[in-house]
Each structure stands twice: as structure tokens, then as C-alpha cells.
């Protein structure tokens, strides 16, 4: 039975059961394979993501907070009254706000259009992403974008804006991390501070909701934004450049505005859908005229005050650098001396432009605008030259009691030339340096006082190219002994050079100038013998030279000029404030003496034009100094009142170009008066002080022949400064000598004479020595001071008596001119002769000595008014020992009798001995007239003044018209005929002579 049971076959399964079993196996393997595939795909995906983010740092909470809170903030500059100059240089306007400052209306508008699930998602919105994919795939007209606000913030803060898959992955991961560490309030606030909104009404790119409200609707308070405006602003960040109602110049952009309005309508619809506004609000917003509420176009500060904005940024960056890096050069700028300084300055500039700083300057708005208007008025300048360009000008006005810069003229036209000529240009100062490096240090050390006697005589300086250099004065003459006040009034170069080189010393002079803020001096300037006139390695800036002058009316107290009053950061903290550091650079007494000397330089000297053109000269006291460089490449005027100092420079951009016309040469003085007229008319409050305060220690003293003047009581005039005495002397070759014992009195002069520090005889020796190596120089007589004949003698007459009577003169000739007898002769030939005497016989009578003499080195001509019907003459020579020669040959001529009804005019003066001697060398003859006839030339000129007592004339000739001119003859009358045997091609000039000496030459003339 059992066996049977075992052999019985099992029943076959049904078909359904078999199918299900097979399906189960398939599902099992599908699940296994799917699971394995998922594991594989997940690993690959994870690997792919890892490869994308491997270079991205894992940001900590603090790092994320720091970066999100970091905002580039727009900075602003202000005038000294707090009114805005404008936005610091950038193409962006950023004005961050806090969450509390953002109205809910603005938040609702932004969330409705950009991320309506903002408060529900954790950084990524899958539904929003799928919606964006669908809109893009189906090319729907309205596309909202799939990025959440968090993603947009992550992208703007941590990533670039390139549209790549890699960036999208990073963006999603960063968004998840941001949501982990930041609240929704922090995210929305950061977003609204950082996103762009297009161009504002000034043309700046506005970033952040506050800058957008200001730049687009001119609203500073976000709470004043209505629904229509909020919706308009909320729609802009998607495509800010496309939706901008303004272009980069702040001009209205119709096409962009229309696109922005379409976008606004969509925002309003979304707000209505999301129940952020009701239907009534929606209808009101749709009806609102957005265009009328747009901000009017405003000009960028860089268009209104371009020079000032650049200078503000430059000086503010230096101020910031001095705070953050106090050990570095405080004055580092574009030409900073080290790479480190340059790098630090660039960092400071970037910090200034993005840190939201408020920079408060010392600039007075009214003063600055007046100065700019003058600079930009073409009528105040010469026409533009094709070869030289524009005539440029620079000026700076400083309140010297504090050092605050109130105004500047930085140049003519910013569009043509961006350099600030007032603070950055370095030019030669010319004579404007004389008070700073010569007179001030000399006054302060007692080397000179206003009434001190100084000698306007040549100073001989070494010159590598010419052997020696003998500087000239602008008036082309040397006046001799004058007062220091007069020398400064007339800007005599010789006196300034002597103080600079011989009294003060170059190194001491520059040390003094450096105390007054002159920083542009180089070590090579210690060898610049003419540095007090210019000729420096670089020169000076208008700011620094004006700054130095400011210490004079400020009682000798130097306040370094400054323009940045304070800098305030975006949190309201003062990060920089100017600290005054006054320095008593020289005494109050020196300051007053210099001020008083510069006042007369304006009233009586080279600055007279300023006083004539300054409208308030009778009410506001002014003082100042002109400055001119060689050939008029630069002209200056540095002047001041008791309250302000104004310096003006005029020239061309390239120093080789000259100011040629009279008006151009006066331009600095004219501009100074013009600026002061404008400023005093508009800003009278700047001029509160009606006089220069006189300190204790100033006394008035009389310096004898030179009158009285004021002195520092520490340095009263010395007896030796009087320099005046009564003396008998004899003149030889232009030098006064002590006469030898035997010299007759009729050959001597007796008058008041002056004592010189360097005798003329010594000067002549130095000049003659210099002439030996100089390539070019004038005649010796040119260099002799005008008062050389008045010098007190210091040496004995060098001529020595040979013990014998001299030879008689020869070639005596008599002619008549206008009833006067003109007696000429040839000299004796003996070296010890000191002069000649004239004898006359009338109507055959005995010869009588007439008391007339001519000196041995003077003209060999007498004049006489004879009596009777006939006269004869002879001449004798007298030597240094008093020996007289025998008579010369006698000469006579019949006089020409004038008509009875005519009067004989006075003949030019004659040698009349001690009884009627002239007191000065004669003036130069009038301009000669030359007429050629064959091989001869006839010359004529005016006779000159009777007071000059002219005894004759010398005629000189030069083939080229340049030095040297050669003496070709003498004449007693104002005419001369020159015969050369061939037609003359050269130039002639004439000098006058009297018993004192020879005049300067007339102008040259050619036939």
C-alpha cells in the first residue's frame, strides 16, 4: 500500500499559478537589478556632484554671515557747510538698509514675482523649478525662473553669474547651506541690498532697494513707496539692463521703460493672486502714472565738479591710508616712492569707493564755484594756440589761520586736461621764491631789515658752460645802494641772490623753506645758485608755495594746508579727523616786517597792478609778491589779506612755451584781483580782520640818508648801515679813489658819498677776471652800478707821479655850435695825467685859466661861451703830482653870429671844475637816426638834457649788432659821419659823456 502510495503521481499546478510564480521571479530580479542600478547611479551622481564642488570651500556659519552682510556702499563728499559735492567716483550707487527699514509691501511684491514659496522651502523650490522647466520647454511667453531668492543670493554673493550646469549645482548646495544658517529675514534683507535695479536718474547703476528708490523715484524713505512703485521696483532685478528707464547718462529710455511697465503689470497680477493686495489696490496701482513719478535727471558729481571729486578722492585715500598704515608715507600719491606705498594707496582708494564713507572737505561752495567760473570763462584768457594749446591757470585759496583750503582753480577744462594744476603740477617759482628762501630767513636771523642798505651790484656766479654767469635784473640795470625794502619792491635779482648765496647760505635757505612745507626740493638744489629765482630740480606746487606764504600773515605760524576735514564710515563712526599741528616757523616780528615789505611791493612795486584792480583795496589790506621765470614761461602772484592767502599761477602745459603779450605777462596778477573781487563780493564773512596785527618788538628808526623804516627791536640799524660820508676824491676809469697828496683841488670832487660792502674797484677786478673765460658778456660799463661815481673811496689813486711835468696835449681844434665854442684835443700820452685845464685869450689879450677841467679818462672836449669878437684857446695837462705841462698849440676860429632876434640855446653841459660839476652820469642819448650815402653813414640824435652837462658823445659800431661794439670816434655835437670806404652793413649806437662818466648806450640802429 505504501509502495502504491509512493508511486502515485502529484497533481499538476494550474497555469495561473505558474504565471504568477514566474512574474514574482521577474519582479524580484527587477527589484534587485533596479536597486543595484540605483546604487550605481547614486554613486555616479554623488561622484559627479563631488567633482563639481571639490574646489568650493566648506563655508562656516561665521564666514557666510560675514559675506552676506558685506555690502559695497556708495560714499559721498561734502562741502564745508555740509551740502553735498556728490557721490564718490564709481559707476554704482549702493545704499544698504536693515530689515526694519524695508516695508512689507516691498517684500510682498518681490516674493510674489520671484519666489512665492519663499517661506515654505528650505532653499530650493521643486515646484517652482518644474514650473520654470515647463515654461521654458513650451516656450511660454511668461517665464518666472526656477531659482529661489536664496539661490539668487547665493549666486550673487559666492558665485559668478555665468549660466552653467556646474554653477547651478553649486548654487543649490549653497542655498541649502544658507537656509541652515540664516533666517528668512536675513536672506530677504541681504537679497534686497545686493541685487541690481538698472540705471538711476544720474546714470549710475543702482544696487539695492534703497538706492533704487532714490535713483528711480527720488525717494529716500522706502515707506513713501506706493503699491505701483513697489511692483515696478520688484520687477526690475530679473533683467535690470533691459527694464531700465534711464541710460548711462541718466537720460530717459522709452523702450526700457515700456518693458518695465509690462513687467510691473505682471507683478501686480501675482500680488493679487497671492492676496498681497486686494482688487481696489490693484486697480489703483494699474491706474497710477509711473512715468510722472520718475526722478528727474541729475548730473553726476563727476560732471558737475570733476576736478574737485578727483582731488577729494585722492586726498581722502591718503588720509585713510595714514590711519590704517600710520608707518607709511602720509603723502604717498600717484608718484609714491615705493611699491608698497602705491599698493597701500590703491587699497585705500578701493576701500574709499566701496566702504560707504562720507568725506567732509574744507571747500567753501561759493568760493569754489566763483573760482571755477573764472577758470571756465574764455574771456579771461588768451585764445587757444595751435602750437601751445590752452593758456593754463591754477590757484588755491587757503584760510591760513587753520590751513583749510577754501577753494581751488585746478585748471581750465577737465575734458581736455585732468591733471590738477593747483596740487599736482610742479613748476619753477621765479621771483615768488625770494621772500621764502631769501628775505624771510635773512630777516629772522637779523642779517637784514627793511631799512638795511644793500648793494644792487652784479653778483658773479660760476657757470659750467660759460665759465661764469652774471645775473641781470628785469630792468636791465644795476642801481647800486638801495634799501632792502626797495629791492624787494622792485624784485631786484641781485639782492635776493646775495642773501641766498652769501648771507643766509643755500642749505640754510632750503632748510627754512622746508619748515614752510616745501617738499619738492632735491639734494641737487643745494647747488642751485639761482634757486631763489627758480632753476630748481623740479620746482614747487601752487599749493605748497601758497601754503608757505600763509605763514607770513599768520604771525610766522605755519599750518600745513589740508582739504579733508573728517571721514565718517557707514556706521557713523569718525575714522579720520584732521589734527592741527601749528609750527612757529619764524618770529611774529619777522612775519610783520615781511608783511609790511610785501604791502609796499603791492602799493609801490611790481604788484601795483593788483592794487589797482582789486575793488576792496581801500578796505581790505593786501600784500604779495610777483613771480616770473626766465622768458615768461611761468608767472605767479602770491598775495594775502589778514584772513586768507591766495596763490595764482599762469603758463602753458609745456614749460617751453612762453607767455608773450603784455596781458599774458600780467595774467596772474589780473586773475588774483578778479578772484578776490568775486570772493569778497560773495563771501564777505571770510574777511573779518581789517588790519595786519603789529606785534611787540617792532620799532621805527631813521637810517639817515635813506629815511626811516621799521625794524625788529633785536636788530636796530647799525651806524655802519648809514653808509654816508663827506669826502674829497678823484675818479679814474669809473672808480672813486683817495687822491694823492699832490693832486690839485680843481681835479677833485667833494660831495656826499656812500660806503659799499664791496668797493667798485674790487668789483671791476672780479668782472675783468670773469670776462676772460666768459663766452658772452656786455661791456664793463654795463655792469657798473648807477651810483658807482658816488662810492666812498677806499683806495689811493693808482697813478703814480713820475716826477716830471707831462707832455702838452696836441691837435687842439675849435669849432662853434649855436654860439658855443667846442674845443677838442688829443691827450698828453703820459700815464700819470689826471686831467686837463683850458686857457682862453679874448680879443688878443693874455691867456687866462678858465677853471674848466676834464678828467684824463673822460672825453677830450671842452665847451665855452666866449666874450668879445675873437677868442683863442690852449690846453694843458696836469699830473697826479700837481705838475702842469706847457701849453698846447693855440687854436681859434671865428664864431658864427646868430641873428639878432634869436637866443642861443644852452649847449650840453661842460666840465666846470668843482664849482659846477654834474652829479650823475648822463642819461643815454635819444634813439639815433642813420642815413647811408655811398660808403658813409650820417648819424643824428637828440642832444640830451642840459642838467646832464654833456661834454661829448662816443659812437660805437658792431658788424652783427651783438656785443662787442667798437668805439669808432667821438664828437662834441649830436651828429657824426662815419666813412668806412665801403657801404656799412652793421649797427651803430651812441653814449653821452660828462665829467662824471659815460652813459648807458642808446638803442642800436642800422642804415
Buried (B, 14 or more C-beta within 10 A) or exposed (E): EEEEEEEEEEEEEEEEEEEEEEEEEEEEEEEEEEEEEEEEEEEEEEEEBEEBBEEEEEBEEEEBBEEBEBBBBBBBBBBBEEEEBBBBBBEBBBBBBEBEBBBEBBBBBBBBBBBBEBEEBEBBBEEBBEBBEEBEEEEEEEBBBBBBBBBBBBBBBBBEEEEEEEBBBBBBBBBBBBBEBBEBEBBBBBBBBBBBBBBBBBBBBBBBBBBBBBBBBBBEEBEEBBBBBBBBBBBBBBBBEEBBBBEBEBEBBEEBBEBBBEBBBBBBBBBBEBEBBEEEBBEBBBEBEBEEBBBEBBBBBBBEBBBBBBBBBBBBBBBBBBEEBEEBBEEBBEEBEEEEBBEBBEBBBEBBBBBBBBBBBBBBBBBBBBBBEBBBEEEBBBEEEEEBBBBBBBBBBBBBBBBBBBBBBBBBBBEEBEBBBBBBBBBBBBBBBBBBBBBBBBBBBBBBBBBBBBBBBBBBBEBEEBBBBBBBBEEEBBBBBBBBBBBBBBBBBBBBBBBBBEBBBBEBBBBBBEBBBBEBBEEEBBEBBBBBBBBBBEBBBBBBBBBBBBBBBBBBBBBBBBBBBBBBBBEEEEBBEBEEEBBBBBBBBBBBBBBBBBBBBBBBBBBBBBBEBBBBBEEBBBBBBBBBBEEBBBBBBBBBBBBBBBBBBBBBBEBEBBBEEEEBBBBBBBBBBBBBBBBBEBBEEBBEBEEBEEBEBBBEBEBBEBEEBBBBEEBBBEEEBBBBEEBBBBBBBBBBBBBBEEBBEBBBBEBEBBBBBBBBBBBBEBBEEBBEEBEEBBBBBBBBBBBBBBBBBBEEBEBEBBEEBBBBBEEBBBBBBBBBBBBBBEBBEBEBBBBBBBBBBBEEEEBEBBBBBBBBBBBBBBBBEBEEEEBBBBBBBBBBBBBBBEBBEBBBBEBEEEEEEEEEEEBBBBBBBBEEBBBBBBBBBBEBEBEBEEEBBBBBBEBBBEBBBBBBBBBBBBEEBEEEBEEBEBBBBBBBEBEEEEEBEBBBBBBBBBBBBBBBBBEBBBB
